[in-house]
């Protein structure tokens, strides 16, 4: 940055034959002008220094939330302000867990489920919002994402503990309660109605992404847009870190998530989510069943799968990674290609090999350095 000092006309020309008094007055006037200019320059420099942003440091905070470790990374001028902002973001995640948890019988979600088959129930803004988004993704994916899957999920949770397959009769009975079209929302009254008695909802395929977005919004609100929130396999990122083009996000390999990532992404203001059976699965009678269940068959997926989705927000990436796992490569990638600002990497294990496929936009996000 530069400034021009002394620009413009400051005094008339003085003729050599003018009196000494006139010369003395000229010099006095010139000196006053110079002092004024120097004073103005000092003020300008002081203002520039005062308005420059302080250097930002990286701070990382972790807390247990929603059955996993929540991690917040943000850039702030000092630790005190960073810690206060992170505490507010963690509090928002905890607040949403009390709304969306299907493990807590006192959550707002479970209180709604307790009234399944009855009249419409008034619900809070957060629950209404996540239910509305869930139904939109259910329609978009032709039911591959269906939050009414909970009765079947609970069967498989018991099967995992007992190492015994659910019976066909049990699966059929549970599937009779699975249909997202049996959820009715009323935006005017802000109510939800579950039309069939015994219905249960499970927001596990969208809830963590939704909470990550909400926590990132809290950080933005408090003046920290250069931030990242990670909840298990769901990540929401904001503006790029200082002196960087984006956030570097690694994708773990299919077989061993503990190994170095197979791909690195560079993303800003986006959601990144990975769904698969790396950590959640059941081994029964020599077969490995994923915790991701097809809502149409009621069976946990057989064969290793990993789907990573990058989307404009983590709510969307969380919902779509599960849906693509259920839909399979062809249908799943066709859906991804149809959506603006969305990309995906799919790694599916077949009987003979591991198939890797990616959407056309995925390569643009890869970090090649």
N, C-alpha and C positions, 0 to 999 in steps of 0.2 A: 504494500500500500504506500502511496506517495501523496505528497501535498505540495502545491505551488505556493511559495511564500513571497509576498511582496508583489503580487500581480496587480495590474491596474495603475491608474495615474495617482501619484501621491503628492506632487507639488508642481507648481509652474517653474519654468526656467528662470533663473536669476541672472540679470545682466552684470558683467564684471564691474561696471562703473557705478553700481548702486552702493549705498553707504554701508559702513561696517555694521550699523544697527540692523539694517535689513538682512545682512549676512548672518548676524547672530540670531535673528528671529527665525531665519530659514533653518539653521542648524538645530535650534530648539524644537522647531516643528517636526523636523525629520526624526529627531531622537524620540519624540513622543509617539510618532507613527511606528517606529521600530519596536518600541516597548509594547505598544498595543498589539502588534503582530506577534511578538514573542509570547505575550500573555495569552492571546487567542490560541496559539499553537500548543502551549502547555495545557490549556483547558481541553483542547481536542484530543491530545494524547491521553490525558486523564480519563476522558469519557470512553475512549477506545479500550483502555485497560480495564475500566470498570464493567464494560459490557461483554468482555470476552468470557466464554464459558470456562469454568474450572476443569482441570483434567479429570477424566472419568476413570475409575478403577473397576475391576471385575470382582464381583462378590457372588458367592455360591452358598445356598442354604438348603437344607433337607429336613423333611419331617415325614413321619408315617401317616398316610391318608389313603382311604378307599382301597384298603387291602394291598397297598404297594408303597414304595418310597416316592414321595413327591419331591421334585428337585426344581429349585428356582435359581437361575443365573441372571444377574442384572448388572448394568453398568451405572455407577453413581459416583458423585463427588466425594462421598465419605461413607464410612461403615454405618454410622448411626442412622442416617436417612435410608440407606439400603435395607438395614435390618427392620426398620419400622414398616417400610413398604412391603417387604417379604412377609412380615407377620400378618398384615392385612390380606395379602393374597392367600396365604395358608388358611386364614379364618374363613375366607370365601369358599375355599374347597371344602372345609369342614361343614360349613353351612349347607352346601349342596349335597354332601353325603347324607345329611339328616333328611334331605328331601328325597333323594333317589335310591337309597340303599334297599336292596331286597334281602339283606341279611338282618337288618334291624327291624323288628316287628313294629316299632314305634315310628318308623319313618313315614313321611307323608305318602309315599308311594304305597307302602303296605297298608296304611289306613284306607287308602282308596280301594285297594284290592279286597279288603275285608268287606266292602260293600258291593262287591260284584253281583250282578243280577238284580240290583235294586235301582233306586232313582238316581238322577244326576247328582254329582257331589261337587260342591264348590272347592276349588283348589287354588294354590298360590301361583303367582306369576311365573316362577321358575319351573315348577312342575308342568304347568300348562305349556310353556315354551318348549321344553324338551319333549313332551308328548306330541306336540304339533309337528316338530321337526322329525321325530321318529316315524310318524305316519306318512310324512312326505317322502322319506327315504324308503319306507315299505312299498309305497306305490311305485316309486322310481325303479326299484329293484325287483318288482313283481313278487314281493314277499320273501326274497332271500334274506332281508333284514326284517325280522318280525319280533317286536318286543313282547308279544304274548307267548313266547316260547318257554316261559318259565316252568310250567308243569313238566315239560320234557327235560329241561335242564336239571331239575331236581331229581328226576329219575336217574340221570346219569351221574349226578353227584353221589347218590347212594351206591350206584353200580361201581364207581371208582373205589369207594371205601370197602365194599364187600368183594370186589374183584369178580363180580357176577353180572352177566348181561341182564338187562330188563327183559321181561317176557313180552311176547308180541301183544298180548292182551293189555299189559300195562302201557305200552307205547301207544296202542290204538286209543285207549281211554284218555291218555294225556293229550294226544293230538286233537281230540274232539274239542279241546279248549283253546286251540291255537288258531287264531285268525284275527289279524290286525283290524279287519273291517268291523269287528265287534266292539271297537272302541269308538265312542261318539263324543266329540268335543263341541262345546258351544262357546264361541268367542265372545258373544254379547254378555252372557252370564258368567263366563269363565268357569265352566263346569266340565267334568268328565264323567262318562257313564260307561261301565263295563256291562255289556248286555247279557252275558252268560254267567250264571252262578258258578263259582269255582275258578274263574279266570285269575291268572296271576301274571304280573308284568315283570320283566327283567330288562333293565337299562344298561346291562353290562357291555353291549356292543356300541354304545354311544355316550355313556355317562362320563367316562374319563376325559374324552375329547371335549365334551361340553364344559366340564369343570376346568380344564386347562385353558380354554378360551376365556372363561369368566375370570380366572386368576390373572391372566395376561391383561385383561381389560382393567382390572384393579391397579395393576402396576402402571399402565398408561395414564389412568386417571390421576395418579399421584406423581406424575412427571417422569416416569421411567419407561420410555418406549423401547429402549435397547435392552430387551429382556427375552428370556426363554423359560417356559414352564413345561416340565416333563412329568407325566403320570404313567409309570410303566412304559408301555409301548406307544404312548400317545404324547405328541410334542406340539406345543404352540410356540411359534417364534414371532418376535416383533421386528423392529427396525434393526439393521445390521449393527454389529459391534463397531466401536471406533476404529477407523483406518482399515476396515474390512468391507468386502462386498456382500457378505451374508454370513449366516450361521452354518457351520460345518456339522453335518449330521451323518453318522455312519449307519449302515445297514448290516446287521449281523448275518453271518452265513447260516444256511438252513440247518445243517447237521450239528454245529457246535456254536451256540450263541456267545460262548466265552472267547472264541477266537477273534482275531482282528476282522473288522468289517470288510465285506467284499466290495462294497461301493460306498463312496462318500458323496453327499449332496451339498449344494450351496444354496440356501434358501433364506428369504426374508418375508415377513408378514404372511405366514402360511401355517398350515397344519401338516404334520408328518406322522403317520400311524402305521404300525405293522401288526398284522394278525397272523397267528400260526399256532402250532402245537408244541413249540419249543419247551415251554414250561408247564402247560396245562394239558394233560392227556390221561387216559386210563388204559392200562394193559390188562386185557381180559382174554383168557384162553389163547394166549400167544399172539393176539392182535392188538395193535395200538389204535385207540380211538381218540380223536381230537375232541376237545371241549367245544369246538364249533360244530353245531348241530344243524342239519338241514331241516328247516321247518316243515317241509313237505313229507319227509320220510321219518323224522324223529330219530335218526341214527347219527351218531357222531362220525365225522369223516375219517376214512381209513386212508393212510398214505400221508407222508409228510407234505405240508404246504406252508408257504410263507408269502404273504402279500403285503407290500408296502405301497401306501397311497400318499401322494402329496396333493393338497387341495388348498383353497383359499383360507380355510380355517380348520381347526382340529376336530370340531364336531362333525364336519363333513368327511374328513379323512378317516376318522374312527368308524363312522357308519359304513363307509364304502369298503374298507379293507376286509371287514367281516363278510359283507355281501359278496365281494368278488371271490373270496374263499369258497363260499357256497355255490356260486354260479359257475365256477370253473373258468378255464383260460379263454375259451372262445367268447362266451357270453359276457364274461366279466370285462375283458379288454374292450369289447365292442361298446359296453356301457361307458367305460372310462373315456374312450375316444369321443364320445358324444357330449361330454361335459366340458365347458370352458374352464381353463385354468387348472385342470386335473391331470395328474400323471400317475403311473403305477409300474411297479416291478413285481412280477410273479415268478415264484420258484416252486414247481410242483414235482414231486417224486412219483414216477410210475413204476410198474413192475420191473422195467428193464433199465431205466435211466432217470436222470434229473433234467427236467425241462425248464429252461429259463426264458421268459418272454417279457417284453416291456412295451409300454405305449409309446407313441411317436414323440410325445413331449418329454419323456423321461430323460433322454440324452441331454437335453438343454440344461438340466439341473445338475448333471454330474460334475463333480470337481475332478479335473484331469491333472492338476499340478502334482 
